[in-house]
Structures are given as structure tokens and as C-alpha cells.
Amino acid sequence: MGLDTVIVAFFVVGTILVVAGTVTMGTSNLLESSYHGYVAIHETTMDRLHTSIEIQDLRFNVSTNLTSFTIVNTGETKLIDFGLWDVILVKNGQVSYLNESQYIITFDDELINPGILDPHESINVALLIDLESDDSFIVKIITENGIVSSAEHVGE
């Protein structure tokens, strides 16, 4: 056993240490990303469990042919980002996704936070789409975290 064997042994031990360190760092990164993914899913699920909305008082104004309704936050979560909401109109089997220029959101009595739909508060939504009083249609609202409420207007 000479100097060349000692050098090879150091090289082998060094390689083993580098591989072991790489595996350890990879495992650590995997565990950390798995934990953060679990936390994100848990927060989203808890948010969804505590969120509830309800469309009430679907009104059709015969003189203007415009539809309006009230959305009540019946859950425990504050709803903030109305730009991420989906407003869907189903009429005669045709689905229309309304953009923000096709409806107006106005707040009712804002008790606590302006611009935020707190629990037990309500907002009014006016559809800027020309509908007829004898049209039957369904309005569906989907919040930013996927909670859905819908209401149906039956034509006269």
C-alpha cells in the first residue's frame, strides 16, 4: 500500500461525502417544498370552508331592461378581489362570461372596511346587458376562491 492507494482512498471518501451531501440537500428541499405545498392547500381549503355567498333579490327593471341583484356574504371570510370573480350569464343554452365592463358592483351599507365585502355585508350588482322581461336566464357568481352561487330569472 503506497501513496497512490491513500490518494485514491481520499478521492473515494470525498466523492462519497459529496454524493451524501447532495442527497441530503435534495431531500431537505423536497421536504420543504412539500411542507409549503401542504400549508398552501390547507389555507385554501380552510378559506373555502369559511366562504359562502348568496344571490338574493334578483330584480328585472322593465323600463330599462337591466337586471340587478344583491350578493350577501353569508360566510366568515372577507372577500376583496372582485376583479377575480366570474360573472356568468346562461340564456337560451348559451353561456356568456361577463367582463367588468358588463356589470357594475356597488356596496350597500359598509360597516367596517370600505371596498371589502365583510361577513354579513352585501353588494349590489347591475348587469349592463340588454335583456327582455320574458327571457329566462341564470346568473352565476364565482368568487376568487371558487365558491359559487346562482339565481334564476323565469320569463313572464
C-alpha positions in Angstrom: 0.0 0.0 0.0 1.6 3.1 -1.2 0.8 6.8 -1.6 -1.3 6.1 -4.7 -3.7 3.9 -2.6 -4.0 6.7 0.0 -4.8 9.3 -2.7 -7.5 7.0 -4.3 -9.0 6.4 -0.8 -9.2 10.2 -0.2 -10.8 10.6 -3.6 -13.4 7.9 -2.9 -14.2 9.2 0.5 -14.5 12.7 -0.9 -16.9 11.5 -3.6 -19.0 9.7 -1.1 -19.2 12.8 1.1 -20.2 15.0 -1.9 -22.9 12.5 -3.0 -24.2 12.2 0.5 -24.4 16.0 0.9 -26.2 16.3 -2.5 -28.8 13.7 -1.5 -29.3 15.3 1.9 -29.8 18.8 0.3 -32.2 17.3 -2.2 -34.2 15.6 0.5 -34.3 18.8 2.5 -35.6 20.8 -0.5 -38.2 18.1 -1.2 -39.4 18.1 2.4 -39.5 21.9 2.5 -41.4 22.3 -0.8 -43.8 19.5 0.3 -44.5 21.3 3.6 -45.1 24.7 1.8 -47.5 22.9 -0.6 -49.4 21.3 2.2 -49.7 24.7 4.0 -51.0 26.4 0.9 -53.6 23.7 0.3 -54.6 23.8 3.9 -55.1 27.6 3.8 -57.0 27.4 0.6 -59.3 24.6 1.9 -59.9 26.5 5.2 -60.7 29.7 3.2 -63.2 27.8 1.1 -64.8 26.2 4.1 -65.5 29.6 5.7 -66.6 31.3 2.5 -70.2 31.4 1.5 -72.2 33.9 -0.7 -75.8 34.0 -1.7 -77.5 35.8 -4.5 -80.7 37.4 -3.3 -83.4 39.6 -4.7 -82.9 39.1 -8.5 -84.7 42.1 -10.0 -85.6 42.9 -13.6 -86.3 46.6 -14.4 -88.9 46.5 -17.2 -88.3 50.2 -18.2 -84.5 49.8 -18.6 -84.3 46.1 -19.5 -81.5 45.8 -16.9 -81.1 43.1 -14.3 -79.8 43.7 -10.8 -79.3 41.5 -7.7 -77.8 41.5 -4.3 -74.9 39.3 -3.2 -74.7 38.6 0.6 -71.6 37.3 2.2 -73.1 34.6 4.4 -69.7 33.1 5.3 -66.9 34.2 7.6 -64.3 35.2 5.0 -63.7 38.8 3.8 -64.0 39.0 0.0 -61.7 41.5 -1.5 -60.6 41.0 -5.1 -63.8 41.4 -7.2 -61.7 41.5 -10.4 -61.1 37.8 -10.0 -64.8 37.0 -9.7 -66.5 35.3 -12.6 -70.0 36.6 -13.5 -71.7 34.1 -15.9 -75.0 34.5 -17.7 -76.7 31.4 -19.1 -79.5 32.3 -21.5 -81.1 30.0 -24.1 -78.5 27.4 -23.5 -75.7 29.9 -24.3 -73.1 30.7 -21.7 -71.6 34.3 -21.5 -68.7 35.2 -19.3 -69.2 38.8 -18.5 -66.2 41.1 -18.2 -66.0 44.0 -15.8 -67.5 46.5 -18.3 -70.7 44.5 -18.5 -71.7 44.8 -14.8 -71.4 47.4 -12.0 -70.7 46.5 -8.4 -71.9 48.9 -5.7 -71.6 48.5 -2.0 -74.6 48.7 0.4 -74.0 49.7 4.0 -70.3 49.3 4.5 -70.0 48.9 8.2 -66.3 48.0 8.7 -63.9 48.0 5.8 -64.6 50.1 2.7 -64.2 48.2 -0.6 -64.3 44.8 1.2 -67.2 42.5 1.4 -67.1 41.6 5.0 -69.2 38.8 6.6 -72.9 39.8 6.8 -72.5 42.7 4.3 -73.9 42.8 0.9 -73.2 44.3 -2.5 -75.5 45.2 -5.5 -74.6 44.0 -8.9 -76.3 45.6 -12.0 -75.9 43.8 -15.3 -75.4 46.2 -18.2 -76.7 43.7 -20.7 -80.0 44.3 -22.5 -82.4 41.6 -21.6 -86.1 41.2 -22.1 -88.7 40.6 -19.4 -89.8 37.4 -21.0 -86.2 36.0 -21.1 -85.4 33.1 -18.8 -81.8 33.1 -17.7 -79.5 32.1 -14.9 -76.9 34.3 -13.2 -73.9 32.6 -11.6 -71.2 34.2 -9.5 -67.9 32.5 -8.7 -65.6 34.1 -6.1 -61.8 34.2 -6.3 -61.6 31.1 -4.2 -64.1 29.1 -6.2 -67.3 29.5 -4.2 -70.4 29.5 -6.4 -73.9 31.0 -6.1 -76.6 31.2 -8.7 -80.1 32.5 -9.2 -82.7 32.0 -12.0 -85.0 34.5 -13.6 -88.0 32.9 -15.2 -89.5 34.9 -18.1 -93.0 36.2 -17.7 
